[in-house]
Amino acid sequence: VMTGAAILMIIIMGAAILDIERNAPGSNIRTPMDALWWGLVTITTIGYGDRFPVTTEGRLVAGVLIIFGVAMISTLTASFAAWILSRDDLGE
């Protein structure tokens, strides 16, 4: 479920960022592949830095995707920790 949500978010936000940034002066997100790459490195919170928004609207889209990525990683980490703690063979 999380993987599907992440892929869907990358595609939706990638399309949004491409629409916003494609013709902006100084933009480096000009093709669909640029937008998908940007979405992938943004949602995973890597922030590679080769593609980034230059408009205010683009930065707002990026902020939403960053928050989603952090929430996704936090949920995954919490689920894994809960699974470890719920195991019966921990000596109890």
C-alpha positions in Angstrom: 0.0 0.0 0.0 2.8 2.4 0.9 4.7 1.7 -2.3 1.6 2.4 -4.4 0.9 5.6 -2.6 4.5 6.7 -3.0 4.5 5.9 -6.8 1.2 7.7 -7.2 2.5 10.7 -5.3 5.7 10.9 -7.4 3.6 10.8 -10.6 1.0 13.4 -9.4 3.6 15.8 -7.9 5.9 15.2 -10.9 3.1 16.3 -13.3 2.4 19.3 -11.1 6.0 20.4 -10.9 6.5 19.9 -14.6 3.5 22.1 -15.4 4.7 24.8 -13.0 8.4 24.7 -13.8 8.6 23.8 -17.5 8.7 27.4 -18.9 9.9 29.2 -15.8 13.1 31.3 -16.3 16.1 29.4 -14.9 14.2 26.2 -14.4 16.0 22.9 -14.6 12.9 20.7 -14.6 11.8 20.7 -18.2 11.0 17.1 -19.2 8.8 14.4 -17.8 11.9 12.4 -16.9 13.4 15.4 -15.0 10.1 15.7 -13.1 10.0 12.0 -12.2 13.7 12.0 -11.1 13.0 15.1 -9.0 9.9 13.4 -7.4 11.9 10.3 -6.6 14.8 12.1 -4.9 12.4 14.4 -3.1 10.0 11.8 -1.7 12.9 9.7 -0.4 14.4 12.9 1.2 17.7 12.4 -0.5 17.5 15.8 -2.2 20.2 15.0 -4.8 20.2 18.6 -5.9 20.5 18.3 -9.7 16.8 19.1 -10.1 15.0 21.7 -8.0 12.1 24.1 -8.3 12.8 27.8 -8.8 9.3 29.2 -8.5 7.3 29.8 -5.3 4.5 27.4 -6.5 7.1 24.7 -7.3 8.6 25.1 -3.9 5.2 24.7 -2.3 4.7 21.4 -4.3 8.1 20.3 -3.2 7.2 21.0 0.5 4.1 18.8 0.3 6.2 16.0 -1.3 8.9 16.3 1.3 6.4 16.2 4.2 4.7 13.1 2.6 8.1 11.4 2.2 9.1 12.0 5.8 5.6 10.8 7.0 6.0 7.7 4.8 9.5 6.8 6.2 8.3 7.5 9.7 5.3 5.2 9.3 7.5 2.5 7.9 9.9 2.8 10.8 7.2 2.8 13.4 5.5 -0.2 11.8 8.8 -2.1 11.9 9.5 -1.2 15.5 6.0 -2.2 16.5 6.5 -5.6 14.7 9.8 -6.2 16.6 8.2 -5.3 19.9 5.2 -7.5 19.4 7.2 -10.6 18.9 6.6 -13.3 21.5 10.2 -14.7 21.4 11.8 -11.7 23.0 12.4 -13.5 26.3 9.1 -12.7 28.0 
